[in-house]
Amino acid sequence: MLTLIPTPIGNLEDITLRAIRMMQEADAILAEDTRVTKVLLKHLQIDKPCWAYHAHNEHKSTEHIIEQLLAGKKLVMVSDAGTPGISDPGFLLVRACLAAGIEVECLPGPSAIIPASVTSGLPCDKFYFEGFLPHKKGKQTRIQFLATLPCTFGLYESPHRLVKTLEQLQEICGGQRQAVVCREISKKYEEKHRATLSELVDFFTKNEESKARGEIVIVVAGKSQDEALEIETNNNAENLTTQPTKKFKSKYAEKKRLMEDEENEEA
């Protein structure tokens, strides 16, 4: 069996009793960064071998890990912070396990998008999670898609790309769209900045120290009802102008065909 174990995203006290027990019982721990994981294990007084499993070796390592699991090894997988598979390695191994008939379970636990969305003050009964945007190619296309969503959406971003991403969100979603930037969730210097996109761009452009470090979550309000109504009205107007034209052309073509048939019969 493979067990995915979420790990604290900042505060080590967020580890669960079940997560500790599962790591204690495992034969080995698959770690995104063994150095980071060993710090957690030392804090929890757990002495287990760590095997590196990350974005740069997952394609090569998956087959070996499957062999170990089929041989009866109990393995658990952790990322540096949060839940494996959520903007972290995990998907390839889970898919390979299921294809090989190996049972996979995932413990509930930390993920930065949840506390960020819940404390944003924006509707979170339903929301869309984007993860990390593409660094270059395709980034604008993804933001254009996100801008059309009627529900709240959230994404992860690194500190040095924060201002650029906020500027693109402002340009495409509109400067008055409400948003929240969360930094260092669950840590000592946790921050939340709630404002419009244009105000957030202005703030983080002027306050370099506020974006200098820390994991960042951006939560943005969905398209407003007024925006959605405007698009619907435009679409309806377009249909009203195009549908009669299509109908007229269809009738004209049918009438022309009947006239040609009559001419052929007379000839």
C-alpha positions in Angstrom: 0.0 0.0 0.0 1.1 3.6 -0.7 0.0 6.2 1.7 0.1 9.9 0.9 0.7 12.0 4.0 0.1 15.8 4.1 2.8 17.7 6.1 2.6 21.1 7.8 2.8 24.1 5.5 4.5 26.1 8.2 3.5 25.3 11.8 4.9 21.9 12.8 2.1 21.5 15.3 -0.3 20.9 12.4 0.9 17.4 11.9 -1.8 14.8 12.8 -1.4 11.8 15.2 -2.4 9.5 12.4 0.3 11.0 10.1 2.9 10.4 12.8 1.8 6.8 13.3 1.8 6.0 9.6 5.4 7.3 9.2 6.5 5.3 12.2 5.0 2.1 10.7 6.4 2.7 7.2 9.4 0.8 5.8 10.6 4.0 4.0 9.4 7.5 3.3 9.3 9.0 -0.2 10.3 12.7 0.1 10.3 15.6 -2.3 13.4 16.9 -0.5 15.0 14.5 1.9 16.7 17.4 3.7 13.4 19.1 4.5 11.7 15.9 5.5 14.5 14.9 7.8 14.0 18.1 9.8 10.4 17.1 10.3 11.3 13.5 11.2 13.9 14.8 13.7 11.3 17.0 15.3 8.9 14.0 15.6 11.7 11.7 16.7 11.1 9.3 13.8 14.1 7.4 12.4 13.2 6.0 8.9 15.0 5.9 5.6 14.1 8.6 3.1 14.0 8.1 -0.6 14.1 11.1 -2.9 11.1 11.4 -5.1 10.6 14.7 -6.9 9.8 16.3 -10.2 13.3 15.7 -11.6 13.4 11.9 -10.9 9.8 10.7 -10.7 9.7 9.2 -14.2 12.9 7.2 -13.5 12.0 6.2 -9.9 8.4 5.2 -10.3 9.1 1.7 -11.7 11.5 0.9 -8.8 9.0 2.1 -6.2 6.2 0.0 -7.8 8.5 -3.1 -7.5 9.1 -2.3 -3.8 5.4 -2.0 -3.2 4.5 -5.2 -5.0 7.2 -6.9 -2.9 5.2 -5.9 0.2 7.0 -2.8 1.3 4.9 -0.2 3.2 5.8 3.2 1.8 4.5 6.6 2.6 4.9 9.8 0.5 5.3 13.3 1.7 6.0 16.7 0.0 8.0 19.5 1.6 4.7 21.1 2.7 1.1 20.4 2.1 -0.5 17.4 0.3 1.4 15.3 -2.2 -0.1 15.6 -5.7 -1.5 19.1 -5.1 1.0 21.3 -7.0 3.6 18.8 -5.9 4.9 15.4 -7.1 2.5 12.5 -6.6 0.2 12.1 -9.6 2.5 9.9 -11.6 3.1 7.5 -8.8 -0.6 7.3 -7.8 -1.6 6.5 -11.4 1.1 3.8 -11.7 0.0 2.2 -8.4 -3.6 2.0 -9.5 -2.5 0.5 -12.8 -0.5 -2.1 -10.9 -3.4 -2.9 -8.6 -1.8 -1.3 -5.6 -4.0 0.3 -3.0 -3.5 4.0 -2.4 -4.8 6.1 0.5 -4.4 9.8 1.3 -4.7 11.2 4.8 -6.6 14.5 5.2 -4.4 17.4 6.1 -2.8 20.7 5.3 -3.1 22.5 1.9 -2.6 26.2 1.6 -5.5 26.9 -0.8 -8.1 25.9 1.9 -7.3 28.3 4.7 -6.6 31.0 2.1 -10.0 30.6 0.5 -11.9 30.2 3.8 -10.4 33.4 5.4 -10.5 35.5 2.2 -13.9 36.8 2.9 -14.9 35.8 -0.7 -17.6 33.2 -1.4 -16.0 29.7 -1.0 -19.0 27.4 -1.1 -17.6 26.6 -4.6 -14.2 27.7 -5.9 -11.7 26.9 -8.7 -8.1 26.0 -7.8 -5.5 26.8 -10.6 -2.3 25.8 -8.8 0.8 27.5 -10.3 0.3 29.5 -13.5 2.7 28.8 -16.4 5.8 30.9 -16.1 5.7 32.3 -19.7 3.9 30.5 -22.5 0.2 30.1 -21.8 0.0 32.3 -18.7 -2.1 35.0 -20.3 -4.5 32.4 -21.8 -5.0 30.8 -18.4 -5.7 34.1 -16.8 -8.2 34.9 -19.5 -10.0 31.7 -18.7 -9.9 32.4 -14.9 -11.4 35.9 -15.5 -14.6 34.3 -16.9 -15.3 32.1 -14.0 -18.4 33.0 -11.9 -16.8 31.5 -8.8 -13.9 32.5 -6.6 -10.6 31.1 -7.8 -7.2 30.7 -6.2 -3.6 30.1 -7.3 -0.1 29.7 -6.0 2.7 32.2 -6.8 6.3 32.7 -5.9 7.4 36.1 -4.3 9.5 37.3 -7.3 6.6 36.8 -9.7 3.9 38.2 -7.5 3.7 41.8 -8.8 3.8 40.7 -12.5 1.0 38.2 -11.9 -1.1 40.8 -10.0 -0.6 43.2 -12.9 -1.8 40.6 -15.4 -4.8 39.8 -13.3 -5.6 43.5 -13.0 -5.4 43.9 -16.8 -7.6 41.0 -17.7 -10.0 40.7 -14.7 -10.3 44.5 -14.1 -8.7 46.6 -11.5 -11.8 46.7 -9.3 -12.0 42.9 -8.9 -11.7 42.0 -5.2 -8.8 39.8 -4.2 -6.6 38.6 -1.3 -2.9 37.9 -1.1 -2.0 35.4 1.6 1.6 34.9 2.6 3.3 32.5 5.1 0.1 30.7 6.1 0.2 29.2 9.6 3.7 30.7 10.3 4.7 33.4 12.7 4.7 36.2 10.1 1.5 35.2 8.3 -0.1 38.1 6.4 -3.3 38.7 4.5 -3.9 41.7 2.2 -7.5 42.2 1.1 -8.2 44.8 -1.5 -9.0 45.4 -5.2 -6.5 44.1 -7.7 -5.3 47.6 -8.6 -4.8 48.4 -4.9 -2.8 45.2 -4.4 -0.6 46.0 -7.4 0.1 49.4 -5.9 0.8 48.1 -2.4 3.2 45.3 -3.5 5.0 47.5 -6.0 5.7 50.0 -3.2 6.4 47.5 -0.4 9.2 45.4 -1.5 9.7 43.8 1.9 6.2 42.4 1.8 6.9 40.2 -1.2 10.5 39.3 -0.4 9.9 35.8 0.9 7.3 33.2 1.8 4.8 31.0 0.0 2.0 33.0 -1.6 -1.6 32.3 -2.3 -3.7 34.7 -4.4 -7.5 34.4 -4.1 -9.7 36.4 -6.5 -13.4 37.0 -6.6 -15.4 35.4 -9.5 -17.0 37.4 -12.3 -19.8 39.5 -10.9 -23.4 39.1 -11.8 -23.3 42.4 -13.7 -20.3 41.2 -15.8 -22.0 37.9 -16.5 -25.3 39.7 -17.4 -23.4 41.9 -19.8 -21.9 39.0 -21.6 -25.2 37.1 -21.7 -26.9 40.2 -23.2 -24.2 40.6 -25.8 -24.6 36.9 -26.7 -28.4 37.2 -27.0 -28.1 40.3 -29.2 -25.7 38.4 -31.5 -28.1 35.5 -31.7 -31.0 37.8 -32.6 -29.0 39.3 -35.5 -27.5 36.0 -36.8 -30.4 33.5 -36.4 -32.9 35.3 -38.7 -30.2 35.7 -41.4 -29.4 32.0 -41.2 -33.1 31.2 -41.4 -33.7 33.5 -44.4 -30.7 32.0 -46.2 -32.0 28.5 -45.6 -35.5 29.3 -47.0 -34.0 31.1 -50.0 -31.8 28.1 -50.8 -34.8 25.7 -50.6 -36.9 27.9 -52.8 -34.2 28.2 -55.4 -33.8 24.4 -55.4 -37.5 23.9 -56.0 -37.5 26.4 -58.9 -34.6 24.7 -60.5 -36.4 21.3 -60.2 -39.5 22.8 -61.9 -37.4 24.2 -64.8 -35.8 20.8 -65.3 -39.1 19.0 -65.5 -40.5 21.5 -68.1 -37.4 21.1 -70.2 
